[in-house]
Amino acid sequence: MSDWSPKDAIAMERRHILEGEKRVARQEALVLELREKGRDHLAQRGDEILSLMRESLELSTARLRDLEGRFGEPLN
């Protein structure tokens, strides 16, 4: 990422977070749908994936905070 400006890196991380939030919401809906259909084993697998997705989102948020802290841009 050495060719990226801090502003570009922050903008990219914000996009990643927005997309991640959308994906997490979709996964939550899918897991709920699986549970409602009695597909508990698949819902459990979906929960495992959801956990990883949330962890990834937390890492992206931490990265954004780090970038903003170093380059002085506030988290929106």
PDB file of N, CA, C and O in Angstrom:
ATOM      1  N   MET A   1       0.831  -1.178   0.000  1.00  0.00           N
ATOM      2  CA  MET A   1       0.000   0.000   0.000  1.00  0.00           C
ATOM      3  C   MET A   1       0.881   1.249   0.000  1.00  0.00           C
ATOM      4  O   MET A   1       0.373   2.341   0.256  1.00  0.00           O
ATOM      5  N   SER A   2       2.159   1.130  -0.273  1.00  0.00           N
ATOM      6  CA  SER A   2       3.054   2.278  -0.207  1.00  0.00           C
ATOM      7  C   SER A   2       2.736   3.344  -1.244  1.00  0.00           C
ATOM      8  O   SER A   2       3.099   4.504  -1.052  1.00  0.00           O
ATOM      9  N   ASP A   3       2.069   2.988  -2.334  1.00  0.00           N
ATOM     10  CA  ASP A   3       1.701   3.963  -3.358  1.00  0.00           C
ATOM     11  C   ASP A   3       0.428   4.720  -3.004  1.00  0.00           C
ATOM     12  O   ASP A   3       0.048   5.646  -3.720  1.00  0.00           O
ATOM     13  N   TRP A   4      -0.226   4.353  -1.937  1.00  0.00           N
ATOM     14  CA  TRP A   4      -1.488   4.978  -1.542  1.00  0.00           C
ATOM     15  C   TRP A   4      -1.220   6.157  -0.626  1.00  0.00           C
ATOM     16  O   TRP A   4      -0.330   6.117   0.224  1.00  0.00           O
ATOM     17  N   SER A   5      -2.000   7.200  -0.811  1.00  0.00           N
ATOM     18  CA  SER A   5      -1.924   8.319   0.130  1.00  0.00           C
ATOM     19  C   SER A   5      -2.707   7.939   1.381  1.00  0.00           C
ATOM     20  O   SER A   5      -3.563   7.056   1.316  1.00  0.00           O
ATOM     21  N   PRO A   6      -2.443   8.573   2.506  1.00  0.00           N
ATOM     22  CA  PRO A   6      -3.232   8.297   3.714  1.00  0.00           C
ATOM     23  C   PRO A   6      -4.729   8.502   3.475  1.00  0.00           C
ATOM     24  O   PRO A   6      -5.553   7.727   3.961  1.00  0.00           O
ATOM     25  N   LYS A   7      -5.072   9.542   2.729  1.00  0.00           N
ATOM     26  CA  LYS A   7      -6.482   9.812   2.444  1.00  0.00           C
ATOM     27  C   LYS A   7      -7.106   8.657   1.666  1.00  0.00           C
ATOM     28  O   LYS A   7      -8.235   8.256   1.951  1.00  0.00           O
ATOM     29  N   ASP A   8      -6.379   8.117   0.683  1.00  0.00           N
ATOM     30  CA  ASP A   8      -6.878   6.982  -0.097  1.00  0.00           C
ATOM     31  C   ASP A   8      -7.024   5.738   0.771  1.00  0.00           C
ATOM     32  O   ASP A   8      -8.005   5.004   0.655  1.00  0.00           O
ATOM     33  N   ALA A   9      -6.046   5.505   1.639  1.00  0.00           N
ATOM     34  CA  ALA A   9      -6.092   4.334   2.517  1.00  0.00           C
ATOM     35  C   ALA A   9      -7.284   4.417   3.465  1.00  0.00           C
ATOM     36  O   ALA A   9      -7.963   3.418   3.703  1.00  0.00           O
ATOM     37  N   ILE A  10      -7.534   5.595   4.000  1.00  0.00           N
ATOM     38  CA  ILE A  10      -8.673   5.789   4.904  1.00  0.00           C
ATOM     39  C   ILE A  10      -9.983   5.588   4.156  1.00  0.00           C
ATOM     40  O   ILE A  10     -10.898   4.941   4.666  1.00  0.00           O
ATOM     41  N   ALA A  11     -10.079   6.135   2.955  1.00  0.00           N
ATOM     42  CA  ALA A  11     -11.299   5.978   2.153  1.00  0.00           C
ATOM     43  C   ALA A  11     -11.543   4.510   1.821  1.00  0.00           C
ATOM     44  O   ALA A  11     -12.678   4.038   1.879  1.00  0.00           O
ATOM     45  N   MET A  12     -10.475   3.786   1.473  1.00  0.00           N
ATOM     46  CA  MET A  12     -10.616   2.371   1.153  1.00  0.00           C
ATOM     47  C   MET A  12     -11.085   1.589   2.377  1.00  0.00           C
ATOM     48  O   MET A  12     -11.973   0.744   2.273  1.00  0.00           O
ATOM     49  N   GLU A  13     -10.493   1.869   3.527  1.00  0.00           N
ATOM     50  CA  GLU A  13     -10.883   1.147   4.747  1.00  0.00           C
ATOM     51  C   GLU A  13     -12.335   1.435   5.101  1.00  0.00           C
ATOM     52  O   GLU A  13     -13.050   0.536   5.543  1.00  0.00           O
ATOM     53  N   ARG A  14     -12.776   2.660   4.917  1.00  0.00           N
ATOM     54  CA  ARG A  14     -14.184   2.994   5.159  1.00  0.00           C
ATOM     55  C   ARG A  14     -15.101   2.213   4.226  1.00  0.00           C
ATOM     56  O   ARG A  14     -16.150   1.728   4.649  1.00  0.00           O
ATOM     57  N   ARG A  15     -14.711   2.091   2.964  1.00  0.00           N
ATOM     58  CA  ARG A  15     -15.509   1.290   2.013  1.00  0.00           C
ATOM     59  C   ARG A  15     -15.567  -0.165   2.460  1.00  0.00           C
ATOM     60  O   ARG A  15     -16.626  -0.791   2.425  1.00  0.00           O
ATOM     61  N   HIS A  16     -14.427  -0.696   2.879  1.00  0.00           N
ATOM     62  CA  HIS A  16     -14.389  -2.085   3.348  1.00  0.00           C
ATOM     63  C   HIS A  16     -15.328  -2.287   4.533  1.00  0.00           C
ATOM     64  O   HIS A  16     -16.014  -3.305   4.618  1.00  0.00           O
ATOM     65  N   ILE A  17     -15.358  -1.334   5.434  1.00  0.00           N
ATOM     66  CA  ILE A  17     -16.224  -1.434   6.609  1.00  0.00           C
ATOM     67  C   ILE A  17     -17.691  -1.394   6.203  1.00  0.00           C
ATOM     68  O   ILE A  17     -18.491  -2.196   6.687  1.00  0.00           O
ATOM     69  N   LEU A  18     -18.049  -0.473   5.322  1.00  0.00           N
ATOM     70  CA  LEU A  18     -19.444  -0.398   4.863  1.00  0.00           C
ATOM     71  C   LEU A  18     -19.875  -1.691   4.185  1.00  0.00           C
ATOM     72  O   LEU A  18     -20.967  -2.197   4.445  1.00  0.00           O
ATOM     73  N   GLU A  19     -19.023  -2.226   3.316  1.00  0.00           N
ATOM     74  CA  GLU A  19     -19.341  -3.488   2.649  1.00  0.00           C
ATOM     75  C   GLU A  19     -19.418  -4.627   3.661  1.00  0.00           C
ATOM     76  O   GLU A  19     -20.293  -5.488   3.567  1.00  0.00           O
ATOM     77  N   GLY A  20     -18.506  -4.630   4.625  1.00  0.00           N
ATOM     78  CA  GLY A  20     -18.519  -5.659   5.658  1.00  0.00           C
ATOM     79  C   GLY A  20     -19.792  -5.628   6.480  1.00  0.00           C
ATOM     80  O   GLY A  20     -20.350  -6.676   6.805  1.00  0.00           O
ATOM     81  N   GLU A  21     -20.255  -4.434   6.818  1.00  0.00           N
ATOM     82  CA  GLU A  21     -21.502  -4.305   7.579  1.00  0.00           C
ATOM     83  C   GLU A  21     -22.683  -4.851   6.782  1.00  0.00           C
ATOM     84  O   GLU A  21     -23.566  -5.498   7.344  1.00  0.00           O
ATOM     85  N   LYS A  22     -22.701  -4.596   5.493  1.00  0.00           N
ATOM     86  CA  LYS A  22     -23.779  -5.123   4.640  1.00  0.00           C
ATOM     87  C   LYS A  22     -23.728  -6.646   4.589  1.00  0.00           C
ATOM     88  O   LYS A  22     -24.760  -7.314   4.658  1.00  0.00           O
ATOM     89  N   ARG A  23     -22.530  -7.182   4.468  1.00  0.00           N
ATOM     90  CA  ARG A  23     -22.382  -8.641   4.391  1.00  0.00           C
ATOM     91  C   ARG A  23     -22.768  -9.313   5.704  1.00  0.00           C
ATOM     92  O   ARG A  23     -23.395 -10.373   5.703  1.00  0.00           O
ATOM     93  N   VAL A  24     -22.398  -8.702   6.813  1.00  0.00           N
ATOM     94  CA  VAL A  24     -22.773  -9.245   8.124  1.00  0.00           C
ATOM     95  C   VAL A  24     -24.293  -9.251   8.271  1.00  0.00           C
ATOM     96  O   VAL A  24     -24.868 -10.238   8.730  1.00  0.00           O
ATOM     97  N   ALA A  25     -24.937  -8.166   7.889  1.00  0.00           N
ATOM     98  CA  ALA A  25     -26.400  -8.097   7.980  1.00  0.00           C
ATOM     99  C   ALA A  25     -27.044  -9.177   7.116  1.00  0.00           C
ATOM    100  O   ALA A  25     -28.018  -9.806   7.531  1.00  0.00           O
ATOM    101  N   ARG A  26     -26.509  -9.391   5.927  1.00  0.00           N
ATOM    102  CA  ARG A  26     -27.056 -10.422   5.032  1.00  0.00           C
ATOM    103  C   ARG A  26     -26.853 -11.812   5.636  1.00  0.00           C
ATOM    104  O   ARG A  26     -27.754 -12.649   5.592  1.00  0.00           O
ATOM    105  N   GLN A  27     -25.691 -12.048   6.189  1.00  0.00           N
ATOM    106  CA  GLN A  27     -25.416 -13.349   6.801  1.00  0.00           C
ATOM    107  C   GLN A  27     -26.334 -13.589   7.993  1.00  0.00           C
ATOM    108  O   GLN A  27     -26.820 -14.703   8.186  1.00  0.00           O
ATOM    109  N   GLU A  28     -26.574 -12.557   8.791  1.00  0.00           N
ATOM    110  CA  GLU A  28     -27.496 -12.685   9.922  1.00  0.00           C
ATOM    111  C   GLU A  28     -28.887 -13.081   9.432  1.00  0.00           C
ATOM    112  O   GLU A  28     -29.544 -13.929  10.037  1.00  0.00           O
ATOM    113  N   ALA A  29     -29.332 -12.472   8.348  1.00  0.00           N
ATOM    114  CA  ALA A  29     -30.649 -12.796   7.790  1.00  0.00           C
ATOM    115  C   ALA A  29     -30.685 -14.234   7.285  1.00  0.00           C
ATOM    116  O   ALA A  29     -31.682 -14.932   7.468  1.00  0.00           O
ATOM    117  N   LEU A  30     -29.614 -14.674   6.658  1.00  0.00           N
ATOM    118  CA  LEU A  30     -29.560 -16.049   6.155  1.00  0.00           C
ATOM    119  C   LEU A  30     -29.584 -17.061   7.296  1.00  0.00           C
ATOM    120  O   LEU A  30     -30.269 -18.080   7.210  1.00  0.00           O
ATOM    121  N   VAL A  31     -28.844 -16.785   8.356  1.00  0.00           N
ATOM    122  CA  VAL A  31     -28.826 -17.689   9.512  1.00  0.00           C
ATOM    123  C   VAL A  31     -30.215 -17.767  10.139  1.00  0.00           C
ATOM    124  O   VAL A  31     -30.682 -18.851  10.486  1.00  0.00           O
ATOM    125  N   LEU A  32     -30.860 -16.640  10.280  1.00  0.00           N
ATOM    126  CA  LEU A  32     -32.214 -16.617  10.830  1.00  0.00           C
ATOM    127  C   LEU A  32     -33.169 -17.437   9.957  1.00  0.00           C
ATOM    128  O   LEU A  32     -33.984 -18.208  10.465  1.00  0.00           O
ATOM    129  N   GLU A  33     -33.058 -17.260   8.657  1.00  0.00           N
ATOM    130  CA  GLU A  33     -33.904 -18.011   7.727  1.00  0.00           C
ATOM    131  C   GLU A  33     -33.663 -19.513   7.848  1.00  0.00           C
ATOM    132  O   GLU A  33     -34.608 -20.301   7.825  1.00  0.00           O
ATOM    133  N   LEU A  34     -32.410 -19.903   7.977  1.00  0.00           N
ATOM    134  CA  LEU A  34     -32.092 -21.322   8.144  1.00  0.00           C
ATOM    135  C   LEU A  34     -32.696 -21.871   9.429  1.00  0.00           C
ATOM    136  O   LEU A  34     -33.233 -22.979   9.441  1.00  0.00           O
ATOM    137  N   ARG A  35     -32.610 -21.108  10.501  1.00  0.00           N
ATOM    138  CA  ARG A  35     -33.193 -21.548  11.778  1.00  0.00           C
ATOM    139  C   ARG A  35     -34.706 -21.703  11.657  1.00  0.00           C
ATOM    140  O   ARG A  35     -35.279 -22.682  12.135  1.00  0.00           O
ATOM    141  N   GLU A  36     -35.342 -20.734  11.017  1.00  0.00           N
ATOM    142  CA  GLU A  36     -36.796 -20.779  10.848  1.00  0.00           C
ATOM    143  C   GLU A  36     -37.228 -21.993  10.034  1.00  0.00           C
ATOM    144  O   GLU A  36     -38.339 -22.493  10.205  1.00  0.00           O
ATOM    145  N   LYS A  37     -36.361 -22.464   9.157  1.00  0.00           N
ATOM    146  CA  LYS A  37     -36.663 -23.629   8.322  1.00  0.00           C
ATOM    147  C   LYS A  37     -36.217 -24.935   8.970  1.00  0.00           C
ATOM    148  O   LYS A  37     -36.341 -26.006   8.376  1.00  0.00           O
ATOM    149  N   GLY A  38     -35.694 -24.839  10.197  1.00  0.00           N
ATOM    150  CA  GLY A  38     -35.272 -26.039  10.902  1.00  0.00           C
ATOM    151  C   GLY A  38     -33.952 -26.608  10.416  1.00  0.00           C
ATOM    152  O   GLY A  38     -33.655 -27.777  10.665  1.00  0.00           O
ATOM    153  N   ARG A  39     -33.168 -25.818   9.739  1.00  0.00           N
ATOM    154  CA  ARG A  39     -31.878 -26.268   9.213  1.00  0.00           C
ATOM    155  C   ARG A  39     -30.775 -25.892  10.201  1.00  0.00           C
ATOM    156  O   ARG A  39     -29.870 -25.117   9.892  1.00  0.00           O
ATOM    157  N   ASP A  40     -30.883 -26.467  11.400  1.00  0.00           N
ATOM    158  CA  ASP A  40     -30.017 -26.075  12.510  1.00  0.00           C
ATOM    159  C   ASP A  40     -28.531 -26.299  12.244  1.00  0.00           C
ATOM    160  O   ASP A  40     -27.698 -25.479  12.627  1.00  0.00           O
ATOM    161  N   HIS A  41     -28.202 -27.409  11.588  1.00  0.00           N
ATOM    162  CA  HIS A  41     -26.789 -27.677  11.301  1.00  0.00           C
ATOM    163  C   HIS A  41     -26.223 -26.593  10.381  1.00  0.00           C
ATOM    164  O   HIS A  41     -25.128 -26.085  10.619  1.00  0.00           O
ATOM    165  N   LEU A  42     -26.960 -26.247   9.347  1.00  0.00           N
ATOM    166  CA  LEU A  42     -26.506 -25.192   8.443  1.00  0.00           C
ATOM    167  C   LEU A  42     -26.481 -23.834   9.136  1.00  0.00           C
ATOM    168  O   LEU A  42     -25.596 -23.018   8.877  1.00  0.00           O
ATOM    169  N   ALA A  43     -27.444 -23.594  10.010  1.00  0.00           N
ATOM    170  CA  ALA A  43     -27.469 -22.336  10.762  1.00  0.00           C
ATOM    171  C   ALA A  43     -26.235 -22.237  11.658  1.00  0.00           C
ATOM    172  O   ALA A  43     -25.649 -21.164  11.804  1.00  0.00           O
ATOM    173  N   GLN A  44     -25.850 -23.359  12.251  1.00  0.00           N
ATOM    174  CA  GLN A  44     -24.655 -23.363  13.095  1.00  0.00           C
ATOM    175  C   GLN A  44     -23.417 -23.027  12.268  1.00  0.00           C
ATOM    176  O   GLN A  44     -22.567 -22.251  12.704  1.00  0.00           O
ATOM    177  N   ARG A  45     -23.319 -23.607  11.086  1.00  0.00           N
ATOM    178  CA  ARG A  45     -22.190 -23.284  10.194  1.00  0.00           C
ATOM    179  C   ARG A  45     -22.228 -21.808   9.804  1.00  0.00           C
ATOM    180  O   ARG A  45     -21.196 -21.140   9.741  1.00  0.00           O
ATOM    181  N   GLY A  46     -23.438 -21.315   9.544  1.00  0.00           N
ATOM    182  CA  GLY A  46     -23.599 -19.904   9.214  1.00  0.00           C
ATOM    183  C   GLY A  46     -23.158 -19.005  10.352  1.00  0.00           C
ATOM    184  O   GLY A  46     -22.565 -17.951  10.124  1.00  0.00           O
ATOM    185  N   ASP A  47     -23.446 -19.420  11.581  1.00  0.00           N
ATOM    186  CA  ASP A  47     -22.999 -18.662  12.760  1.00  0.00           C
ATOM    187  C   ASP A  47     -21.474 -18.630  12.856  1.00  0.00           C
ATOM    188  O   ASP A  47     -20.886 -17.616  13.235  1.00  0.00           O
ATOM    189  N   GLU A  48     -20.846 -19.748  12.509  1.00  0.00           N
ATOM    190  CA  GLU A  48     -19.384 -19.795  12.528  1.00  0.00           C
ATOM    191  C   GLU A  48     -18.806 -18.808  11.512  1.00  0.00           C
ATOM    192  O   GLU A  48     -17.852 -18.088  11.805  1.00  0.00           O
ATOM    193  N   ILE A  49     -19.388 -18.787  10.334  1.00  0.00           N
ATOM    194  CA  ILE A  49     -18.954 -17.849   9.300  1.00  0.00           C
ATOM    195  C   ILE A  49     -19.217 -16.422   9.754  1.00  0.00           C
ATOM    196  O   ILE A  49     -18.384 -15.536   9.566  1.00  0.00           O
ATOM    197  N   LEU A  50     -20.376 -16.209  10.349  1.00  0.00           N
ATOM    198  CA  LEU A  50     -20.743 -14.881  10.847  1.00  0.00           C
ATOM    199  C   LEU A  50     -19.733 -14.391  11.886  1.00  0.00           C
ATOM    200  O   LEU A  50     -19.375 -13.213  11.897  1.00  0.00           O
ATOM    201  N   SER A  51     -19.285 -15.272  12.736  1.00  0.00           N
ATOM    202  CA  SER A  51     -18.290 -14.910  13.742  1.00  0.00           C
ATOM    203  C   SER A  51     -16.997 -14.429  13.080  1.00  0.00           C
ATOM    204  O   SER A  51     -16.411 -13.432  13.501  1.00  0.00           O
ATOM    205  N   LEU A  52     -16.561 -15.138  12.051  1.00  0.00           N
ATOM    206  CA  LEU A  52     -15.357 -14.731  11.325  1.00  0.00           C
ATOM    207  C   LEU A  52     -15.558 -13.395  10.615  1.00  0.00           C
ATOM    208  O   LEU A  52     -14.655 -12.559  10.578  1.00  0.00           O
ATOM    209  N   MET A  53     -16.733 -13.207  10.059  1.00  0.00           N
ATOM    210  CA  MET A  53     -17.031 -11.951   9.376  1.00  0.00           C
ATOM    211  C   MET A  53     -17.007 -10.783  10.356  1.00  0.00           C
ATOM    212  O   MET A  53     -16.482  -9.714  10.043  1.00  0.00           O
ATOM    213  N   ARG A  54     -17.571 -10.989  11.533  1.00  0.00           N
ATOM    214  CA  ARG A  54     -17.565  -9.931  12.557  1.00  0.00           C
ATOM    215  C   ARG A  54     -16.143  -9.624  13.020  1.00  0.00           C
ATOM    216  O   ARG A  54     -15.784  -8.466  13.233  1.00  0.00           O
ATOM    217  N   GLU A  55     -15.349 -10.665  13.169  1.00  0.00           N
ATOM    218  CA  GLU A  55     -13.956 -10.464  13.568  1.00  0.00           C
ATOM    219  C   GLU A  55     -13.210  -9.651  12.508  1.00  0.00           C
ATOM    220  O   GLU A  55     -12.448  -8.742  12.838  1.00  0.00           O
ATOM    221  N   SER A  56     -13.429  -9.977  11.258  1.00  0.00           N
ATOM    222  CA  SER A  56     -12.810  -9.233  10.165  1.00  0.00           C
ATOM    223  C   SER A  56     -13.244  -7.771  10.178  1.00  0.00           C
ATOM    224  O   SER A  56     -12.435  -6.869   9.960  1.00  0.00           O
ATOM    225  N   LEU A  57     -14.521  -7.552  10.435  1.00  0.00           N
ATOM    226  CA  LEU A  57     -15.048  -6.190  10.504  1.00  0.00           C
ATOM    227  C   LEU A  57     -14.412  -5.419  11.669  1.00  0.00           C
ATOM    228  O   LEU A  57     -14.095  -4.237  11.535  1.00  0.00           O
ATOM    229  N   GLU A  58     -14.233  -6.082  12.790  1.00  0.00           N
ATOM    230  CA  GLU A  58     -13.573  -5.443  13.941  1.00  0.00           C
ATOM    231  C   GLU A  58     -12.127  -5.074  13.611  1.00  0.00           C
ATOM    232  O   GLU A  58     -11.644  -4.014  14.009  1.00  0.00           O
ATOM    233  N   LEU A  59     -11.442  -5.956  12.883  1.00  0.00           N
ATOM    234  CA  LEU A  59     -10.064  -5.663  12.488  1.00  0.00           C
ATOM    235  C   LEU A  59     -10.007  -4.473  11.536  1.00  0.00           C
ATOM    236  O   LEU A  59      -9.120  -3.626  11.644  1.00  0.00           O
ATOM    237  N   SER A  60     -10.947  -4.413  10.613  1.00  0.00           N
ATOM    238  CA  SER A  60     -11.005  -3.271   9.692  1.00  0.00           C
ATOM    239  C   SER A  60     -11.273  -1.975  10.444  1.00  0.00           C
ATOM    240  O   SER A  60     -10.683  -0.939  10.137  1.00  0.00           O
ATOM    241  N   THR A  61     -12.156  -2.034  11.419  1.00  0.00           N
ATOM    242  CA  THR A  61     -12.461  -0.847  12.217  1.00  0.00           C
ATOM    243  C   THR A  61     -11.232  -0.406  13.012  1.00  0.00           C
ATOM    244  O   THR A  61     -10.951   0.788  13.116  1.00  0.00           O
ATOM    245  N   ALA A  62     -10.510  -1.360  13.565  1.00  0.00           N
ATOM    246  CA  ALA A  62      -9.285  -1.035  14.301  1.00  0.00           C
ATOM    247  C   ALA A  62      -8.248  -0.420  13.364  1.00  0.00           C
ATOM    248  O   ALA A  62      -7.558   0.532  13.729  1.00  0.00           O
ATOM    249  N   ARG A  63      -8.144  -0.963  12.174  1.00  0.00           N
ATOM    250  CA  ARG A  63      -7.198  -0.401  11.193  1.00  0.00           C
ATOM    251  C   ARG A  63      -7.590   1.028  10.840  1.00  0.00           C
ATOM    252  O   ARG A  63      -6.729   1.904  10.755  1.00  0.00           O
ATOM    253  N   LEU A  64      -8.880   1.267  10.634  1.00  0.00           N
ATOM    254  CA  LEU A  64      -9.336   2.616  10.312  1.00  0.00           C
ATOM    255  C   LEU A  64      -8.992   3.580  11.445  1.00  0.00           C
ATOM    256  O   LEU A  64      -8.498   4.681  11.201  1.00  0.00           O
ATOM    257  N   ARG A  65      -9.251   3.166  12.669  1.00  0.00           N
ATOM    258  CA  ARG A  65      -8.933   4.030  13.817  1.00  0.00           C
ATOM    259  C   ARG A  65      -7.433   4.326  13.880  1.00  0.00           C
ATOM    260  O   ARG A  65      -7.022   5.443  14.193  1.00  0.00           O
ATOM    261  N   ASP A  66      -6.633   3.318  13.581  1.00  0.00           N
ATOM    262  CA  ASP A  66      -5.190   3.509  13.568  1.00  0.00           C
ATOM    263  C   ASP A  66      -4.789   4.515  12.486  1.00  0.00           C
ATOM    264  O   ASP A  66      -4.014   5.435  12.747  1.00  0.00           O
ATOM    265  N   LEU A  67      -5.309   4.341  11.292  1.00  0.00           N
ATOM    266  CA  LEU A  67      -4.996   5.267  10.198  1.00  0.00           C
ATOM    267  C   LEU A  67      -5.426   6.690  10.539  1.00  0.00           C
ATOM    268  O   LEU A  67      -4.686   7.650  10.325  1.00  0.00           O
ATOM    269  N   GLU A  68      -6.630   6.802  11.071  1.00  0.00           N
ATOM    270  CA  GLU A  68      -7.143   8.127  11.426  1.00  0.00           C
ATOM    271  C   GLU A  68      -6.326   8.747  12.555  1.00  0.00           C
ATOM    272  O   GLU A  68      -6.103   9.958  12.572  1.00  0.00           O
ATOM    273  N   GLY A  69      -5.888   7.926  13.486  1.00  0.00           N
ATOM    274  CA  GLY A  69      -5.060   8.427  14.576  1.00  0.00           C
ATOM    275  C   GLY A  69      -3.710   8.935  14.088  1.00  0.00           C
ATOM    276  O   GLY A  69      -3.195   9.939  14.580  1.00  0.00           O
ATOM    277  N   ARG A  70      -3.152   8.232  13.122  1.00  0.00           N
ATOM    278  CA  ARG A  70      -1.845   8.636  12.601  1.00  0.00           C
ATOM    279  C   ARG A  70      -1.928   9.832  11.669  1.00  0.00           C
ATOM    280  O   ARG A  70      -1.008  10.646  11.602  1.00  0.00           O
ATOM    281  N   PHE A  71      -3.051   9.930  10.943  1.00  0.00           N
ATOM    282  CA  PHE A  71      -3.137  10.966   9.912  1.00  0.00           C
ATOM    283  C   PHE A  71      -4.179  12.033  10.204  1.00  0.00           C
ATOM    284  O   PHE A  71      -4.431  12.904   9.372  1.00  0.00           O
ATOM    285  N   GLY A  72      -4.788  11.967  11.390  1.00  0.00           N
ATOM    286  CA  GLY A  72      -5.629  13.056  11.856  1.00  0.00           C
ATOM    287  C   GLY A  72      -7.011  13.162  11.268  1.00  0.00           C
ATOM    288  O   GLY A  72      -7.624  14.226  11.340  1.00  0.00           O
ATOM    289  N   GLU A  73      -7.530  12.085  10.682  1.00  0.00           N
ATOM    290  CA  GLU A  73      -8.890  12.133  10.145  1.00  0.00           C
ATOM    291  C   GLU A  73      -9.827  11.429  11.115  1.00  0.00           C
ATOM    292  O   GLU A  73      -9.529  10.314  11.542  1.00  0.00           O
ATOM    293  N   PRO A  74     -10.946  12.040  11.476  1.00  0.00           N
ATOM    294  CA  PRO A  74     -11.875  11.430  12.436  1.00  0.00           C
ATOM    295  C   PRO A  74     -12.673  10.281  11.836  1.00  0.00           C
ATOM    296  O   PRO A  74     -12.937  10.245  10.634  1.00  0.00           O
ATOM    297  N   LEU A  75     -13.051   9.347  12.698  1.00  0.00           N
ATOM    298  CA  LEU A  75     -13.929   8.252  12.308  1.00  0.00           C
ATOM    299  C   LEU A  75     -15.333   8.786  12.148  1.00  0.00           C
ATOM    300  O   LEU A  75     -15.862   9.420  13.061  1.00  0.00           O
ATOM    301  N   ASN A  76     -15.948   8.541  11.004  1.00  0.00           N
ATOM    302  CA  ASN A  76     -17.337   9.000  10.755  1.00  0.00           C
ATOM    303  C   ASN A  76     -18.325   7.927  11.087  1.00  0.00           C
ATOM    304  O   ASN A  76     -19.530   8.132  10.942  1.00  0.00           O
TER     305      ASN A  76
END
